[in-house]
Amino acid sequence: MHYLQAIIAAATSLSLVLATVDVHSLKSTIKTASKTVPGAYIVELEQPVDGLGRRSGENPHNALYTSLDKRAAKWSLRRQYDSPGIFVGVAIDVASERDLVALADISHVLSISPVYRRPRPKPVGSRRLNGKNTHALDNFAPHAMTGVDRLHAEGIFGEGIRVALIDSGVDYLHPALGGGFGPGFKVSHGTDFVGDEYTGNNDPVPDDDPIDCAGHGTHVAGILGADSNPYNFTGVAPQADIGMYKVFGCAGSVLDDVLIDAMLRAYHDRHEIISMSLGDDTIGWSEGAIGLIASRIAATGVILTVAASNSGQYGAFYLGSPSTGENVISVASVENTQLIVQEAQLSSGNFPIRYYSFEALDVSGSWPIYAISQDPKVEADACSPLPDSTPDLSKYIVIIRSGGCAFDDKAAHVKTRGAKYALFYDNIDEPIYLETPELVSAMISKEDGEYLVDQFVHRTSLMLSFPQNQPPSVIPSPIGGLISSFSSYGPTWDLEFKPSVGAPGGNILSTLPRSQGSYGILSGTSMATPFTAGVAALILQKQGRSKKNALGIRGLLESTAEPVPMSKKSTEPLQTLAQAGAGLLKAYEAVHTKTIVTPTELHLNDTAHSKTSHTITVKNTSNKAQKFKITHMPAGTMNPFDSEQKAYPYPVPIDTHYAKVTFKPSALVVQPGSSAKFVATIQPPRGVDPKNFPVYSGFLRVASGTSSVNVAYMGVVGKMKDMKILDRTPDYFGVVAPFLVDAGGDIQTGPETYRWENDSDYPWLAFRRLAGTPLLRIDLVSANAKLDTRGMDLVEAPENIGRSTPDQMRSRVMYPAGSMYKRPLVPELDARLPKQTGTFSKSPVLGNLLTRNYVGRHTYGSFEENGSGFFPLDTPTFSNGTTIPNGRYKILLRALKITGDAEKNSDYDTWLSPEVIIEHNE
């Protein structure tokens, strides 16, 4: 076995799925799983200038096309964007890196970034209703827990507010969604940007019909605006005017160029609100083309609600983009307070077994049970093929513990042994609705599952039956009102306050396409996002559609939200705001509050950049004087990393080392229509280890009588610049990273020669990021180059080949705007030579191989779960397409530290490879 295969096999305990893949297949996997589209770029343009440097009247797009043709570049247009003030540019394909340099050399090109593939949203749990027996609910908990029901009682339904959904389409023929499409219908407008067959790997075939073939968009639309139905629920804003902008086919992903087109179309179609239940959690910065466009749209007064994403399992600093954008409302998920259940009867006459389903399982008669494992604490029950000693499972209700692998895998393994019916029991007390293919199944509680396993172990001959046609029961959820475990943790790497707020997203009943049963229960931040959009619509209807009101809604939702506890135990702290945001939104309070505070969120940054004193303005909009008492309400301090800076998975540890907060004054009397100010001084908590970068957070509560509003705060103890970027441990791969893999699939430890004579005869670099970096570069340097004793700066050495030409030195370009840096970083596709200032540009670099801006950290999941990074040097060329001369080299990997200076080598986390000898015939 090649050494690479051995270390991959050793890493299976970390959920790597590549253990049996040889190097050739692994390289193919990496290429197939690439997050970017080769040769495709998003280009932002400014107005061209004439020879005197004055802005010309020439159309920037035509000027670009003319300039490309003059440079004899081979290119093709994917999409053209023309939204002045938001985004003017193109999506373009270029045939080679040389053509890319020609593109970057055009003077009015502002920025170039790759076209990324964005994954389709995946609900954490889902269960379709079969519709055989419908039962009206007495009340709808998501509305009751947020006060939406009280606004509906006042006649506020979001009438006439235009809301755009960017999603998988909508079954507008659904009776609860208007029964039609076009003017006069609930879904009055929209379009399909891609077609049903689009997967993100083929060309879109757009049309004017945004019908849904996947289901996600229909569920989202129902949460926002469903009419009353046999289950007796409605959407949050059932009188909103909905537009659907379909960007997903029946399967697959979406590309940035399509997503940008949809965002700009929704903006131009004059919506008050745009809601996006999608995102990419591998970035984690407020920067990037999608996040930047979202921020610009929101800054105009269009409300953007975007899902925080469902990656809570991967720990802190792992939030979905574009919810990371400034001005965007990033939405976390809160668990529904009610569970809708059916009951299975026990032959013993004991308490019934409640299973999470609106409708009875289609199981006739009484059945014995069979537990796949007699150990109720088994980690991976039914995650492997069952032994030959397993009986014919078609005669039993099979009992299976959750965890260790996907439910579909468990179902497949028991089905091969004949199983037809199964009950999955929780490995933790987190109710979830699920369904498995070709197996009649449901989830039950941990307690009930362990009871059934015990009965099986003691051979009690217990039988289960499933009464049909009985109405469901509604019971309290044991985790109702808490943040969903799947909801992603922030903050962003540039310490933006994200997520913003939470909304009901766990176990939400809504519409599905008629072909999928018409109704179903799904979980995800995807569900919380349209809920928040609906609440924004209710607020706009009541308060007016002015730009001022729209720009104030994020702050209004934050200040009136209800802080979320860490658990149901009164002795435990509030949940960290890094996962809960400002808390569960309260629609009624947001509409009716008479107290306005500004700002509503305090960005305390890290220790190196913190500001301790903050002035808060309190405005009394009531018709009488109000006396306010100001107090501190701390939340738990989150410890994102262990001593080696490995990110803790869910649940990220929380402790009670709180910030110290004082107020001056601590009480205010504010006359009607007037404002007053107080100063809050916030000192970071003591007794915490800055090497673990604790995230502290909490609220400044401004209370008058029985009503109150909050100002949220969040900061980091320690210097973000001290974070290690590159993982240098063997924990993931089984060997210290980073490393090069040679043509034979082994770890390169000494000089190796590469000739590109076959499809594996090249080096590839394997690495992992422990933290995000604003700039990642892979460069080629002299074989004589060495790192200094600090492992930072390259030591100049006699060169064994000539210094590269200016063409070879040109690197890749992106000029991001508006982060904590407030300046451009080293460009990603820059055709101009770097400035000869600082130690960075003086390094003996012979040519650039790859540059990426604003990338997040890796997880400890599989490669498909962003577990690691790879760079294959599969052609002997620099990033600009020029051929690398034959010679002896090393590969230099550099990752800029957070808040670091891009011009200083000492601000990079740096690694230097063994010697790479290049001998090719090109």
N, C-alpha and C positions, 0 to 999 in steps of 0.2 A: 504494500500500500504506500502511495506517495505520502510524504510527511504532511502536506496540506490536508489530504483526506483524513489523515490520522487526527490532526488537531480539530478538524471540523467534527469528526465523530466524537471526540472528547467533549465537545461543546454542546452535545445534545441536551444535557441537563439544563442548559440555558435556553432551551426551546428553539435552537437552530434546527431548521428542517433540511439543511443541505448535507447532512452527514453521509449520505450514500451517493452523492453526486461527484463525478470525477472532475478534474480541473477544466477539461474542454467543455463539459456540460455546464460547469459553474460559470465559466466565462459567458456562455450563451445565456444563462439565467440572468446574469448581471446586465447584459445588453438588453435583453427582453424586458427586464424590470426597470429599465432606466426611467427616471422621473422626467427627463427632458426629451424633446423631439429633435433628433439630429438635424442640424442645418436650419432649424426654425427659430425665429427671434421676434420679440416684441421691440419695436423701435419707437421712441418718442422723439418728436420733431419740434423745433422752434421755428419762428419766422426767419426765412433766409435773409442774409445781408448782402449788400452790393460790395463793389471793390473798395469803397471808402468806409466800410463798416456800418453803413446805415441800413436799417431794415428795408427790404425791398417789398414790392407789392406782389411778388411771385407766389403762387400757391405752393406751400411747403411740400405737398405730396408730389406735384409735378416736378418741382425742383429736385426732389430725391430721385425720381425715376430717371430724369435727364442725367443727373450726376452719375448714377450707377452705369448707365449706358455709355457715357463718356469714358468711364474707367474699364469698359469691356467686361464688366462683371456679369456673371451668369446668375440670374435671380428670377423669382416668380412671386407674385403677390398672393398672399393668403387672405388678408382682410385689410380694409382701410378704415381708420377712425378719424372722425372730425368733430370733436367736442371741445371747442375752445374753453379754456379755464379748467377743464377736467383732464382731457387727454387728446392730443393731436398726434397721430402716428400711424403706423402700419404693423401688421404681422407679415413677415416675409420669409421666404426660403432662399437660402444661398447655396450654390453648388459646392463650394469649397471654402476652406479657411482663408484662402487668398481673396475670395470675393467678400468674405466677412471683414477683412482689413480694408477693402475698398469702401465698404459700407461705413465702417467706423471713421474713415478719413473725411467723410462729408461734413462740412463745417456746421450745418444746422441740425445735425443729429445730436440730440441731447443725451440719450441713453439707449443702451441695447441690453436686453436680458433674454435668457432662454425661454422658450415656450415649455411650460411644465404641464405634466399630466396631473390632474386633480382627481383623487378617488371619489367614487360615488358614495354618498352617505349610506352607512350601514346601521340600521337600528340595532340596539343591543338585544332586544327581545321583541318578538312579535307573535300574535295569535289572531288568526282570522275567525270571524263568526260565520257560522254556516247559514244563519238566517231562517232555520226551520222553525224556531220558536223564539219570537222576540218578546222582550220584557222591558217595560218602561221603568227607568230609574226614578226613585223619589226625589233625588237631588243629584247634582253633578259636582263632585268634590273639587275638581280643579278650579271651578268658578267660585265655589264657596270659600276656599282657602285663600283666595286673592281678592275677594270683594267684587269680582266681575258680576256676580249675581245681583248685588245691590245696585250697581249701575244700570243693569238691565231693568231692574224694578223701577228705576227712574226714567226709563224710556231712552236710554243711551245705548245705541247699538252700532255706532260707527257709520251712520248713514252718510253715503256719498264720498267717504274718504277713499282715495285711490291707493290701493296696495298692490305692489308687484311682487310676485313669487318667482324666484329663479330656481327651478327644480326639474323634476322628471316629467312634468306635464300634469294634467288633471283630467279626470273623467267627468267632464262638465255635463254629461247626460245623466249623471247620478241624480235621483230626485231630491236629495238633500243639498245638492250643489247647483240647483237652478234648472236642470233639465235641458240646457241648451247653451249655445255659445254665440256671443255677439251682442250688439247694443240691445239693452233691455233685459239681458240675463245677468245673473250673479257674476259669472265669468264673462265679462263684456269684451275682453280684448286679450291679445297675446299672440304668440307665434312659436313655431318650432324651429330652432336654429340648427337641428342636427338630423332628424329623422329617426325612426325606430331602430334601424340597423346600426346606428352609430355606436362605436365602442371606444373611441379615442385613439384607435389604431387604424382607422379608415377615414375616408373623406365624408364629411357631413353632407346630407341631402336634405336641405331645409324645405319647409313648406309652411303654410299658414295655419295648420291645425295642431294645437298643442295637446292632443289627446294623450293620456298616460297609459303606457303599457307596462310600467314597473310597479307602481303603487305608492311610492314614497310621496310624490307630489300631491296625490289625491288625499292622503292622510293629513299632510301639512295644510292643504286648502280647507279641509273640514275643521281643523282646530281653529283656523282663522275665521271661517265664515259659514259653517254649515247651518242650514235651516233645521227647524225641529223635525224629528223623525221618530220611528217606532221605539227608539231607546230613550227618548225624552231628554236629549241634550242638544245644544246648539253650539256654534262657534263663538269665539269671543266677540267678534264684530260681524254679526250675520248680515248687516246691511251695508257692509263695505263693498266697494266696486273693485273687483279682483281682476288683475291681469296675470296671465301665466306665460312665463318665458322659459320654454323647454330647452334644457341644455344637456340632458342625458337621454341616451337611447334605452332600449330594454335591458341592456347590460353594459358593463364597462365603465370607463371614466370620461372626463371632459378635459379638453385642452384650454390653456389660458386664453388663446386668441378667441375662442368661442365665448368663454366666460366674460371677457372684457366687452365683447360685442353685445352680449345680453345686458350687462350692467349699464352700458351707455345708452342702449335702446330704452331700457326702463327709466333711465334718467330723462331722456328726451321726451318720453311719453307722459311726462308731468305727473308722476306719482308723488304723493306725500310721503309714502313709506315704501321701502324696498326690503324684502326679507329673503335671506339666503341660508337655508339649512344645509350647508355644505362647508368644506374647508380642508386645509392641509396642515396637519399638526407637526410636520417635520421642519418648520421654519422658525416660528417662535419669536420673530422680530416684528416691529410695526412697519418695517420696510418691505420692499418687494412690489412688483408692478400691480398685483391685484389689491394688496393692502393699501397701497398709495392711492389708487383710483377710488377705492371705497372711502378713504379718508377725505379725498377732495369732494366727492359727491356729498358726503355727510356735512361737510363744511358749508355747503350752499343752503342747508336747511332741509334737505331730504333726510328722513330718518332711516338709518340702516340698522336692522337687527340681523346678527349673524351668529351662527352656532359656535360655541366654544370648542366643540368636538367631543368625542367619546373616548378619550385616551387616558382616563384617570388611572388606569392600571400602570401606566409608565411613569407616574410621579410628576414632580414639579417642573416648571418651566417647559411645558409641553402643550401649548395652546394652539388651536387651529387658526390659520390665516384664511380669509381676511378679517376675522374677528379681532385680530391684533391691531388693526388700523386705528390711528387716532380718530376721535369723534364717533367711532363705530360703537354700537351697543353690542357687546359680547355677552352671550346668554348662556348661563349655566343651567343645569337641570336639577330640579327639586322633586323628590318622590311624592306621588299622589298619596293623599291621606286615607283613601279608601281602596279596598281590594274587592273585586267582584269575583265571587267563588261559587263553585258547585260542591256538592257533598256526596262522597261515596260511603256506602253503609258497610259496617262490619258485621260478620255473622255472629260475633260474640255479643253484639248489642251494645258495645262500648261507644264512646263518642265517635261521630263520623269523621272521616278523613276529608278535609277541605282541599280541593285542588283548584288551581288558578285558571278558571275558564268561565266565560259568561254562560256557555251552554254545556249541557251534559255530554260527556264522552259517549260516542256511539258504540256502546258495549252492552250486549244483552246477557242476562243471566248472572250467576254468581261464579267467581273464579278464584282459584287458589293463587297464592303469591309465590314468586321466586326471586330472591335477592341475589344479584350477580356476585356480590361480595358479602361475606358475613361480618366484615369489619366496617362499621359505620364511619370510620375515620380514614378509609383507604383514599389515597391521593388521586388515583387515576382509574376509577372504576369504569370498566368496559372500554378503556382507551386502546386496548389491543385485541386481536382476535381471540375469541373465547376458546378454552380448551376442549378437546374432543369429548371429555367426560360430561360436558354440559348437556342436559336433557333437551328434549324437543320443547322449545319455549312457546310454541303456539298454544300450549295448554294452560298458560299462566298469565297473570299480570306481573310484568317484570319490574323489579324495583332497582333503580340505578342512582348512585350518588353523582351529583354534578361535580365539575372541576377536573382539571388535568388535560382536557382536550375539548374539542367542539362537540355540542350535542349531536350534530349530524353524524360524527364519527362513532359515537356510542350507539346511536340508533342503527347504523349500518352493521356494527359488530353483532348486536343482538338479533337483528333481522336475519343474518346468515344462519342463525340457529332456530329460525322459525317464528320469532317473536312477532306478535301483532299488536299487543297493547303494552304500554309502559307508563310508569310514574317515576319521574325524576325528583329526587329530593335535594334541597339546598345543602351546600357545604357551609354556607353562612346564612344568617337570617336576612336575606335580601330577596323578597318575592319577585318573580319575573314570569311573564307570560311567554310561552314558547310553543312551537309546533315543529315536528320533525317529519321529514318526507317518508311517505309510505308506512307510517307507524302512528297509530292512534295513541296520543300521549298528552301529558300535562305535567306541570310542576306542583310539588307539594312542599310543605315547610320542612325544615331540618328536623324539628321535633317529631313530626308525624313520620317522616322517613325512617328515622332511627327506631321509632316504635315498631314499624312494620318489619324492619330487619331483625329486631329482637324477637318478634313473634315467629319469624321464619327460622331463626337459629334454634329456638326452643320447640320447633315443630308442633305448633298449636293447632295446625289445620285451619288456620284463619281463612275465611273467604271474603272477597270484596264484590260488591254489586254497585251499579251506577244507575240510580233511578232516572228515568227519562221524563221529559216535559215538565220538570219542576223549575220554578223560578229561581234565579240565582240569589244568593245572599250577599249582603254588603257588610264587610267587617273592617275594622281599623287596620291599617298597615302598621307593622311594628317599626317601620322606618319612615312613616309618613311625615312629611315636612322637613326631612333631612336632605342634604345634598346627595344626589345619586352617586354611587361609587364610581360609575363610569365617567362622570363629568370631569373634564380635563382641568388640571391645575395650571395656573399662571405662576407668577406674572410673566411678562415678556422679558427677553434678555436685556432690553433697554429700560426695563422697570416701569412700563406703562401699567396702569391700574386695570388689570384684566383678570377674570371676567368682570363685567360691569354689574350685572344683577342675575338673579335666578328666577326661573318660572317653572311651573309644573311640566315635567318631561318624562317622569317615570311611570309607566303603565297607564297610558292615555288612550281612551276610547275615541275613535274618530272614523271618518269615512275611508273606504278603500274602493278601488274600481269594482264595478258590478261583476266583472269576470272573476274577481277574487273574493266574492262573498259580500261585498258592499260595505262591511264594517269590520273593524279589527282593533286590537290593542297593541300599540307599539311603544317602545321606550327609546329615548335618546335626546340629546340637546337639540336635535332636529325638531322635536315636538315642542320644546320650550321656546324655540325661536319664533314661530308664527304666533304663539300665544302672546309673546311680548309685542309683536307687531300689532296684534289685535288690540291690546291694551293701549298702545300708542294711538290707534285710530279712535278709541273711545275718548281719550284725552283731547285729541284735536277736535272732535265733534263738539265737545263741551266748551273748550277754551278758545277755539278758533284756529284757523289754519295759517296764521301769520308765520313768517320766517323766525321771528323771535320766539314764538311758542315752540316751534319745531326744534330749534337749537337748544331749547331748555329742557326737552323731554328726558334726555339721558340723566341729567342732574336731578330732575323731578322724581324719576323712578328710583334713583339711587338714594336720595334723601328720605323718601317715604317708605323704603323697603324695610322689611322686618329681618333683623339679624337671625341667622340660622345657627342652632346649636350643633355641637359636634356629635352628640348622641342624645338619647332620651334620658340619660342620667343627669340629674340636676347638678351634680358635683363636677361635671366636666365643662370645659370652657366652650365658648362660641367657636364654630368652625372657622379656620383660617380664611381670610378674605381672598387669599390666593386661589381658593376653589369656590367659595360661595359668593364672591363679589360683595356688593353692598347688602345682599340678602334676598329674600323672597319678595318679589314686587307686590305691592298692594295697590290695586287699581283704584279702589274707592278713595283711599287716602291721597293718592296722587292727584285725583280730580278735585278733591275738596279741601286740601290743606290750605291753611291761611298763613303758613310760615314758610318763607323761602330763604334758604341759606346758600351762600356762594363763598368759595367753591364748595362742591359737594364731594370732592375727592382730593386728598393730599398725597402727592408723590414725594415720599421722603428720600428716595434714591438709596444709595449705599452709604457706608460710613464716610467714604472719601468725598462724597458730593452732597451730603445731607445738609438740610436747613432745618434748624430746630424751632424757629418761631414762625407762626403762621397767623395771618389776620383773617377772621371769618366775619362776614356781613350777615346780619339777621334782619330780614324784612317782614314786617307785620302787615298783611293785606286785609286783616279783619277790620271791623268797624268799631273796635274798642281796644283800649290799651291792654297789652299782654306783658306779664312778668315771666321771664324765662330763667330757668335754672340750667346751668351747663355742667355736665358731668362726663367722666371718662368711662367707656364701656369696652374693655379690652377683649380681643379675640385670642385664641391659642396661637402661640408662636410655632411656625412650621420649620422643621429641620429637614431640608431637602436632600442632604447628602450625608454619607457616612465619612469616616476619617480618611478614606481613600478617594473621596469625592464621587463615589458611585451613587447614582440617584436611587433613593428608596422608592419601591413600588407602592401602590395603594395598600393599606392606608399610610400616607406619609406621616411620620411621627409628629405629634403636637405636644407642646409642654406649656407651662403656665409662667414662663418668664415674660413678664409684660413690660411694655414701655411705661415710663413715668411721664405723666401729663399734668401740667398745671395750667390754670386759666387766670386771665386778668382782663376784666373782672370775671367772677364766676356766676354772676347773675346780671340780668339786664331787664329794664323796663322799656318797652318800645311802644310808642304811640301809634294809633291807627294810621296806616299809609306811610309810616316812617321806617327808618332803618337804624340799626346800631351795630357796633363792632366789638369783638373781643379778640384777644390774642391767646393762642394756645401754644405752649412750649412743650415739645415732645422729645423726650430723651430716649434713645434706644434702650432695650432691656439689658440689664447686667447679668453676669453669671452664665452667659452663653458663649459658645466657641465660634469665633468669627471664621475659623477654617471650614466650618460646616455651612456657612452663609445662611444663618437663620433668617426667615422672613417673618417679621412681626407686623401686626395689623390690629385694627380696632376701630372704634367710633368715638366721636365727640357728640354726645347727645344734647340736644337743645329742646328742653321740655317746658310746656306751659299747661298746667292743669293735667288733663288726661291725654293730651296729644303731644307728640314729639316728632322731631325730624333728626336726622343724623348726618354727620360729615365723616366719611370713611377715610382711613389712612392706611398706608402700607410702606414698609421700608425693609432694607436688608442690613444686617449687622455684618461688617466685613467689607472688603474692597472687591468689587466685581473683577477688577483687574488681576486679582490674585488667583482667580479660578484657573485651574489647569484645563486646557482645551483638549490636548491629545491624551488618549488612554495609553499608558505605557505598562499596563499589567497583563498577565496571562489569563485573566479571569474569563474572558469571553472566548478567545481562540484556543486557549491552552498553551499559547506561546506569547512571549512579550511582543506587543505591537508598538508602533507600526512595523511592517516587514514587507520585503519584496518576495514574490513567488516567481521562480524561474520557469523555463520552457518545459521542464520535466515535472512540474507541479510540486517542487520542493522549496523550502525556505532558503532564500539566497543568503549565504553567510560570508562569502568572499567574492572576488571578481567573477563575473559571468559574461559570456559573449552571446549576443543575440543577432540573428541574421534575417528574421522575418521570412523564412523559407517555407513555413506552413502556418496554419491558423492557431498554433499555440506557441510559436517561437518568438515570444516577446515577454517583457517583464510586466507584472502588474502589482500595484501597490495596495496593500490592505491596511486599513486604519480605522480608528473609532474616535469620535468626539465625545468627551465627557460634558462639554458645555458648548453653547452656541458661539459662533465667531462672526464678526462683521466682514472678515476677509480671509479666504482660504486660497493659498497659492501653492502650486506644484511647479517647480522650476528645474532646469537642467544646469548643473554647475560643473566646474572642472573636477577631474578625478583627484586632483591634489588638494581640493578644498577640505578644510576641517572646521569643526565648530570649536570656539574658544572654550576655555575651562568652565565657563558658566553655561555652555550649551546654547548660547544665544547668537553671537556674531560669527560670521564666516571669516576665517583667517585667510588672507590673500596668500596664494601659492603660485609658483611658476606654472604656467599653463602648457598643456601638451597639445593643444590645438589653438588656432587663431581665435581671437575674440570675435563673437558673432557680429554680423552686420546689423545696422539699425533695423532692417526688415525683420531679422530674426529676433531682435530684442522686443519688438512690439508685442504688447500683451492685450488681454481682452477687456471690454469696456462696459462699465455701468456706473452712472453717477447718481446714486440714491440721494434722496432729499429728506430732510426733516427727521433725524433721529437724535439721540443724545449726542452724536458727534457734531451735528449742525454743519457738516462740511462733506465734500466728496471723499470717498475712499479711493484706494488704488483701483482704476477702472477695470472692468471685466473684459472689455474688448477694445481697448484703447489703441488707436493707430498711431498715437503720438508717443514719443519717448518719455519715460518718467523723468520728473524733475530731479536734477542732481543736487538734492538737498536731503540731509539726514542720512543715517547709516543704512537704511533699507535700500535706497537706490544705488549705494556704493558697493553693495555686495557683488561678488564676482559671478553674476548670473549670466549664463550664455544664451538662455532663451526660456520662454514660458511654455509650460505644457498645459496648465489648466489654472483658471482663476474663477472663484465663485464668491459672491457677496451675500452676506446675511443668511447663513445657514444655521440650523439648530443642532441639538445634540442627538446622539444615537440612543437607542433603547437597549435593553438586554433581551429583546425578542429575536425573531428570525430575521433573515435578510429582508424578506418582504415586509416585516414589521419595523424596518429602519434600524436593524440591529448593528449594521456596520457599513463602512464605505469602501469602495474599490475604485481604483483608477487603472485601467488597462492601457498601456502604451502600445496599442495594436497597429499603429503605423509609425514609421520613424520620422515624424514631423513635429515641428513646434505647433503651438496653438494657432498660429496664423497661417499654417499650411506650408511653410517653407521646410525643406528637407533638412533633417539633422545631419551634419557632416559625420562621416565615420570617425571614430575616436573613442577616447576613454572619458567617462563621465561619472557623476553621482547625481542622484535625484534628491532635491531639497524640498521638504514639506514644511510650510509655515502657516500657522493659524494665528491671526491677530487676536490678542486678548481683549476682553470686553472693556471699553473705555480707553483702549490703548491708542497710541499714536502710530498711524500707518507708515510714517516715515522713519520709525525707529525699530531696528532689528531687535532690540532688547524687549520690545513690547509684543514679540511674537513667541508662541510656543513652537519650537523648531526641532526637526528631525532630519538626519542626513543618512542616505542609504549607503550600502556597500557599492563597490565600483561596478559600473555598467559599461561593457564594451560593445560598441555599436559597429557592426560590419554588414552593410547592405549593398545592394547593387543598383539602388535607385539614383 
